Amino acid sequence: MINPANNAPQNTEQKPTCPDCASELDVPLDVEKGEILSCPGCGLELEVKNNPVGGGGLDLQELTLEGEDWGE
């Protein structure tokens, strides 16, 4: 006899974590390159640099906004 409680799919894939505070990030399945995610723990904004098919190996980088220099 099969125990139904043991038939649940096992998710061994780790969630991406914030590089600043190590909080787990909830990333939508349909996230696309260039989208901005916010860390729920510290508020750090992260840009999706690469999202390979299948979701494994999501590449996140801290968002940096570069302003105009105007020669100063």
Chimera marker file (.cmm) of the C-alpha trace (Angstrom):
<marker_set name="trace">
<marker id="1" x="0.000" y="0.000" z="0.000" r="1" g="1" b="0" radius="0.5"/>
<marker id="2" x="1.256" y="3.480" z="-0.915" r="1" g="1" b="0" radius="0.5"/>
<marker id="3" x="1.162" y="6.188" z="1.692" r="1" g="1" b="0" radius="0.5"/>
<marker id="4" x="-0.385" y="9.325" z="0.031" r="1" g="1" b="0" radius="0.5"/>
<marker id="5" x="1.560" y="11.633" z="2.324" r="1" g="1" b="0" radius="0.5"/>
<marker id="6" x="4.804" y="10.399" z="0.785" r="1" g="1" b="0" radius="0.5"/>
<marker id="7" x="3.643" y="10.997" z="-2.796" r="1" g="1" b="0" radius="0.5"/>
<marker id="8" x="4.043" y="14.769" z="-2.575" r="1" g="1" b="0" radius="0.5"/>
<marker id="9" x="6.672" y="16.022" z="-5.030" r="1" g="1" b="0" radius="0.5"/>
<marker id="10" x="9.916" y="16.884" z="-3.332" r="1" g="1" b="0" radius="0.5"/>
<marker id="11" x="11.276" y="20.349" z="-4.170" r="1" g="1" b="0" radius="0.5"/>
<marker id="12" x="15.027" y="20.043" z="-3.731" r="1" g="1" b="0" radius="0.5"/>
<marker id="13" x="15.736" y="23.281" z="-5.602" r="1" g="1" b="0" radius="0.5"/>
<marker id="14" x="16.977" y="26.021" z="-3.295" r="1" g="1" b="0" radius="0.5"/>
<marker id="15" x="15.372" y="29.438" z="-3.404" r="1" g="1" b="0" radius="0.5"/>
<marker id="16" x="17.678" y="32.303" z="-4.315" r="1" g="1" b="0" radius="0.5"/>
<marker id="17" x="18.904" y="34.332" z="-1.352" r="1" g="1" b="0" radius="0.5"/>
<marker id="18" x="19.674" y="37.998" z="-0.840" r="1" g="1" b="0" radius="0.5"/>
<marker id="19" x="23.418" y="38.692" z="-1.114" r="1" g="1" b="0" radius="0.5"/>
<marker id="20" x="23.155" y="41.264" z="1.681" r="1" g="1" b="0" radius="0.5"/>
<marker id="21" x="21.044" y="39.602" z="4.410" r="1" g="1" b="0" radius="0.5"/>
<marker id="22" x="20.691" y="35.989" z="3.134" r="1" g="1" b="0" radius="0.5"/>
<marker id="23" x="16.864" y="36.082" z="3.263" r="1" g="1" b="0" radius="0.5"/>
<marker id="24" x="15.114" y="33.693" z="0.882" r="1" g="1" b="0" radius="0.5"/>
<marker id="25" x="13.578" y="35.492" z="-2.093" r="1" g="1" b="0" radius="0.5"/>
<marker id="26" x="10.163" y="34.566" z="-3.471" r="1" g="1" b="0" radius="0.5"/>
<marker id="27" x="10.711" y="34.753" z="-7.223" r="1" g="1" b="0" radius="0.5"/>
<marker id="28" x="7.714" y="34.412" z="-9.563" r="1" g="1" b="0" radius="0.5"/>
<marker id="29" x="7.923" y="31.557" z="-12.067" r="1" g="1" b="0" radius="0.5"/>
<marker id="30" x="7.480" y="33.982" z="-14.966" r="1" g="1" b="0" radius="0.5"/>
<marker id="31" x="10.248" y="36.402" z="-13.926" r="1" g="1" b="0" radius="0.5"/>
<marker id="32" x="12.155" y="37.827" z="-16.911" r="1" g="1" b="0" radius="0.5"/>
<marker id="33" x="15.621" y="39.238" z="-17.446" r="1" g="1" b="0" radius="0.5"/>
<marker id="34" x="15.755" y="42.890" z="-16.413" r="1" g="1" b="0" radius="0.5"/>
<marker id="35" x="12.995" y="42.696" z="-13.806" r="1" g="1" b="0" radius="0.5"/>
<marker id="36" x="13.624" y="44.238" z="-10.396" r="1" g="1" b="0" radius="0.5"/>
<marker id="37" x="12.970" y="42.213" z="-7.229" r="1" g="1" b="0" radius="0.5"/>
<marker id="38" x="12.974" y="43.564" z="-3.696" r="1" g="1" b="0" radius="0.5"/>
<marker id="39" x="14.313" y="41.611" z="-0.723" r="1" g="1" b="0" radius="0.5"/>
<marker id="40" x="11.614" y="41.134" z="1.950" r="1" g="1" b="0" radius="0.5"/>
<marker id="41" x="14.244" y="41.175" z="4.704" r="1" g="1" b="0" radius="0.5"/>
<marker id="42" x="16.337" y="44.273" z="4.030" r="1" g="1" b="0" radius="0.5"/>
<marker id="43" x="14.650" y="45.967" z="1.051" r="1" g="1" b="0" radius="0.5"/>
<marker id="44" x="17.668" y="45.623" z="-1.241" r="1" g="1" b="0" radius="0.5"/>
<marker id="45" x="16.656" y="45.880" z="-4.893" r="1" g="1" b="0" radius="0.5"/>
<marker id="46" x="18.019" y="43.155" z="-7.163" r="1" g="1" b="0" radius="0.5"/>
<marker id="47" x="17.972" y="42.988" z="-10.954" r="1" g="1" b="0" radius="0.5"/>
<marker id="48" x="17.447" y="39.674" z="-12.742" r="1" g="1" b="0" radius="0.5"/>
<marker id="49" x="20.493" y="39.294" z="-15.004" r="1" g="1" b="0" radius="0.5"/>
<marker id="50" x="19.773" y="35.798" z="-16.285" r="1" g="1" b="0" radius="0.5"/>
<marker id="51" x="16.911" y="33.336" z="-15.896" r="1" g="1" b="0" radius="0.5"/>
<marker id="52" x="17.744" y="30.030" z="-17.575" r="1" g="1" b="0" radius="0.5"/>
<marker id="53" x="14.893" y="27.816" z="-18.770" r="1" g="1" b="0" radius="0.5"/>
<marker id="54" x="13.681" y="25.687" z="-15.888" r="1" g="1" b="0" radius="0.5"/>
<marker id="55" x="14.467" y="28.323" z="-13.253" r="1" g="1" b="0" radius="0.5"/>
<marker id="56" x="17.743" y="26.783" z="-12.058" r="1" g="1" b="0" radius="0.5"/>
<marker id="57" x="20.687" y="29.114" z="-11.632" r="1" g="1" b="0" radius="0.5"/>
<marker id="58" x="18.816" y="32.430" z="-11.425" r="1" g="1" b="0" radius="0.5"/>
<marker id="59" x="21.408" y="35.223" z="-11.640" r="1" g="1" b="0" radius="0.5"/>
<marker id="60" x="20.632" y="38.283" z="-9.496" r="1" g="1" b="0" radius="0.5"/>
<marker id="61" x="22.727" y="41.433" z="-9.118" r="1" g="1" b="0" radius="0.5"/>
<marker id="62" x="22.345" y="44.391" z="-6.773" r="1" g="1" b="0" radius="0.5"/>
<marker id="63" x="20.602" y="47.219" z="-8.600" r="1" g="1" b="0" radius="0.5"/>
<marker id="64" x="22.843" y="50.212" z="-9.149" r="1" g="1" b="0" radius="0.5"/>
<marker id="65" x="21.438" y="53.423" z="-10.534" r="1" g="1" b="0" radius="0.5"/>
<marker id="66" x="23.981" y="55.563" z="-12.280" r="1" g="1" b="0" radius="0.5"/>
<marker id="67" x="23.198" y="59.241" z="-12.469" r="1" g="1" b="0" radius="0.5"/>
<marker id="68" x="24.388" y="61.845" z="-14.936" r="1" g="1" b="0" radius="0.5"/>
<marker id="69" x="27.845" y="63.257" z="-14.269" r="1" g="1" b="0" radius="0.5"/>
<marker id="70" x="27.324" y="66.570" z="-16.079" r="1" g="1" b="0" radius="0.5"/>
<marker id="71" x="31.105" y="67.091" z="-16.039" r="1" g="1" b="0" radius="0.5"/>
<marker id="72" x="31.296" y="67.910" z="-12.342" r="1" g="1" b="0" radius="0.5"/>
<link id1="1" id2="2" r="1" g="1" b="0" radius="0.2"/>
<link id1="2" id2="3" r="1" g="1" b="0" radius="0.2"/>
<link id1="3" id2="4" r="1" g="1" b="0" radius="0.2"/>
<link id1="4" id2="5" r="1" g="1" b="0" radius="0.2"/>
<link id1="5" id2="6" r="1" g="1" b="0" radius="0.2"/>
<link id1="6" id2="7" r="1" g="1" b="0" radius="0.2"/>
<link id1="7" id2="8" r="1" g="1" b="0" radius="0.2"/>
<link id1="8" id2="9" r="1" g="1" b="0" radius="0.2"/>
<link id1="9" id2="10" r="1" g="1" b="0" radius="0.2"/>
<link id1="10" id2="11" r="1" g="1" b="0" radius="0.2"/>
<link id1="11" id2="12" r="1" g="1" b="0" radius="0.2"/>
<link id1="12" id2="13" r="1" g="1" b="0" radius="0.2"/>
<link id1="13" id2="14" r="1" g="1" b="0" radius="0.2"/>
<link id1="14" id2="15" r="1" g="1" b="0" radius="0.2"/>
<link id1="15" id2="16" r="1" g="1" b="0" radius="0.2"/>
<link id1="16" id2="17" r="1" g="1" b="0" radius="0.2"/>
<link id1="17" id2="18" r="1" g="1" b="0" radius="0.2"/>
<link id1="18" id2="19" r="1" g="1" b="0" radius="0.2"/>
<link id1="19" id2="20" r="1" g="1" b="0" radius="0.2"/>
<link id1="20" id2="21" r="1" g="1" b="0" radius="0.2"/>
<link id1="21" id2="22" r="1" g="1" b="0" radius="0.2"/>
<link id1="22" id2="23" r="1" g="1" b="0" radius="0.2"/>
<link id1="23" id2="24" r="1" g="1" b="0" radius="0.2"/>
<link id1="24" id2="25" r="1" g="1" b="0" radius="0.2"/>
<link id1="25" id2="26" r="1" g="1" b="0" radius="0.2"/>
<link id1="26" id2="27" r="1" g="1" b="0" radius="0.2"/>
<link id1="27" id2="28" r="1" g="1" b="0" radius="0.2"/>
<link id1="28" id2="29" r="1" g="1" b="0" radius="0.2"/>
<link id1="29" id2="30" r="1" g="1" b="0" radius="0.2"/>
<link id1="30" id2="31" r="1" g="1" b="0" radius="0.2"/>
<link id1="31" id2="32" r="1" g="1" b="0" radius="0.2"/>
<link id1="32" id2="33" r="1" g="1" b="0" radius="0.2"/>
<link id1="33" id2="34" r="1" g="1" b="0" radius="0.2"/>
<link id1="34" id2="35" r="1" g="1" b="0" radius="0.2"/>
<link id1="35" id2="36" r="1" g="1" b="0" radius="0.2"/>
<link id1="36" id2="37" r="1" g="1" b="0" radius="0.2"/>
<link id1="37" id2="38" r="1" g="1" b="0" radius="0.2"/>
<link id1="38" id2="39" r="1" g="1" b="0" radius="0.2"/>
<link id1="39" id2="40" r="1" g="1" b="0" radius="0.2"/>
<link id1="40" id2="41" r="1" g="1" b="0" radius="0.2"/>
<link id1="41" id2="42" r="1" g="1" b="0" radius="0.2"/>
<link id1="42" id2="43" r="1" g="1" b="0" radius="0.2"/>
<link id1="43" id2="44" r="1" g="1" b="0" radius="0.2"/>
<link id1="44" id2="45" r="1" g="1" b="0" radius="0.2"/>
<link id1="45" id2="46" r="1" g="1" b="0" radius="0.2"/>
<link id1="46" id2="47" r="1" g="1" b="0" radius="0.2"/>
<link id1="47" id2="48" r="1" g="1" b="0" radius="0.2"/>
<link id1="48" id2="49" r="1" g="1" b="0" radius="0.2"/>
<link id1="49" id2="50" r="1" g="1" b="0" radius="0.2"/>
<link id1="50" id2="51" r="1" g="1" b="0" radius="0.2"/>
<link id1="51" id2="52" r="1" g="1" b="0" radius="0.2"/>
<link id1="52" id2="53" r="1" g="1" b="0" radius="0.2"/>
<link id1="53" id2="54" r="1" g="1" b="0" radius="0.2"/>
<link id1="54" id2="55" r="1" g="1" b="0" radius="0.2"/>
<link id1="55" id2="56" r="1" g="1" b="0" radius="0.2"/>
<link id1="56" id2="57" r="1" g="1" b="0" radius="0.2"/>
<link id1="57" id2="58" r="1" g="1" b="0" radius="0.2"/>
<link id1="58" id2="59" r="1" g="1" b="0" radius="0.2"/>
<link id1="59" id2="60" r="1" g="1" b="0" radius="0.2"/>
<link id1="60" id2="61" r="1" g="1" b="0" radius="0.2"/>
<link id1="61" id2="62" r="1" g="1" b="0" radius="0.2"/>
<link id1="62" id2="63" r="1" g="1" b="0" radius="0.2"/>
<link id1="63" id2="64" r="1" g="1" b="0" radius="0.2"/>
<link id1="64" id2="65" r="1" g="1" b="0" radius="0.2"/>
<link id1="65" id2="66" r="1" g="1" b="0" radius="0.2"/>
<link id1="66" id2="67" r="1" g="1" b="0" radius="0.2"/>
<link id1="67" id2="68" r="1" g="1" b="0" radius="0.2"/>
<link id1="68" id2="69" r="1" g="1" b="0" radius="0.2"/>
<link id1="69" id2="70" r="1" g="1" b="0" radius="0.2"/>
<link id1="70" id2="71" r="1" g="1" b="0" radius="0.2"/>
<link id1="71" id2="72" r="1" g="1" b="0" radius="0.2"/>
</marker_set>
